[in-house]
Structure formats: C-alpha cells, structure tokens
Amino acid sequence: DTGVSQDPRHKITKRGQNVTFRCDPISEHNRLYWYRQTLGQGPEFLTYFQNEAQLEKSRLLSDRFSAERPKGSFSTLEIQRTEQGDSAMYLCASSLADRGNYGYTFGSGTRLTVV
Amino acid sequence: GEDVEQSLFLSVREGDSSVINCTYTDSSSTYLYWYKQEPGAGLQLLTYIFSNMDMKQDQRLTVLLNKKDKHLSLRIADTQTGDSAIYFCAEGYNKLIFGAGTRLAVHP
C-alpha cells in the first residue's frame, strides 16, 4: 500500500467551472476525511465518511460542495460553480477507527487555483 | 467554540532543543496530536498523546500535556536542519481541530 493518494495534484480552473477531486485511502482504512487548507492556516475539517456513510459535514461545506464515497473505498469531492475563495489545498486523510484514533494518514493534497 | 492556538515562528540553532507550544480549548478532547508539514507535502503524524497522560517520549520527541492549563508542548532534542518545517498541534477524535502551525527554522 502506497498510502493515501490524491488526484490531481494541481488544478487550475476558471471561476464558475465545476471541479472534481479524487482520494484513494489506505485500503484497510474505513474512515475517510476531507480537509481544506489555505495559505498560512492549519487544515479545516470539511466532512468525513465511515465506509460509505457520510457522518458529519462542516458548515464550511456549502451547497456547492458535495462529497461521495459510493463503495466505501475511494471518495470524490466536487465543487460546483467555483469561486476565487475556493482556492486552497484540499487534503484527504484516512484512518482505521476500530483501533481507536491514533491519528490520520494524510495524502499530499490537491492544490486548487481558481482564476 | 473549539480553538487551538500556536506561536507562528520559532528559530533555533542546529543541535539545540526546540520547544513548540500549543493551547487548546476543548477540555473533552481525548487525543492531542502533533503533525509536521514540509513544503508541498501533506501532513505527517509525528506523535499523539492521550488526555490521561502527562508526558510521552518517542526518540527525539517529548510531548508534555498540562490538562489544567490546556497546554501542550512538543520538544525536539538535537534539532537538525531536516526538522525545518511547519508543526501543527491538533485536538479531537473524529474531527480534528488544527492550530495555524508553527514554522520551525533551523540554522547552523
């Protein structure tokens, strides 16, 4: 297993376009998290899944954002009608909840630039 | 609400010890974490501590927890240039609340 993979690494899009990011967690991990990180800040929680169920969503996750994890494996995060304020690093992480929470494993992130 | 605060910058000489401090607000936090982020990379878990512990040591890393003051610190012994990075304190269980990060600069 090569860890948490995110695709693409970088995405430049025009304002108003839709974008979709993919995250492949560590295969035996049943929890998957999405965070957003802007320059000079720590990551901010967006949402998380246990298997295919989305258990919590942050108020940061507006109606333009949607996340799915259809088969309890990979996840996608879609942003519709992107705005310049959506420019950030989008981080995915996974963990195995059954053993308590000994911290997540993060992917390298997808850097989104909205122009 | 929940909040985690850290000093933004620390500069140390190579070979000295570094101490990065963090304060948090959620007294119910079960776990507290330290993550490291190098330029262009994701976050790497360095260590964690359960809230019922006062101290945890892991090779060059020592974590101290003062629950009364809601204060967490990370000490890096014999700091090396490869330790230059941003260090994040985080609290929580399912959902982690991160501080803004402390940028550690190690100079010769």
Interface residues (C-beta under 8 A of the other chain):
Chain A: V4 R31 Y33 G40 Q41 G42 P43 E44 F45 Y48 L55 E56 S58 L91 A93 A97 N101 Y102 G103 Y104 T105 F106 G107 S108 G109
Chain B: V4 T30 Y31 Y33 Y35 G40 A41 G42 L43 Q44 L45 Y48 F88 A90 Y93 N94 K95 L96 I97 F98 G99 A100 G101
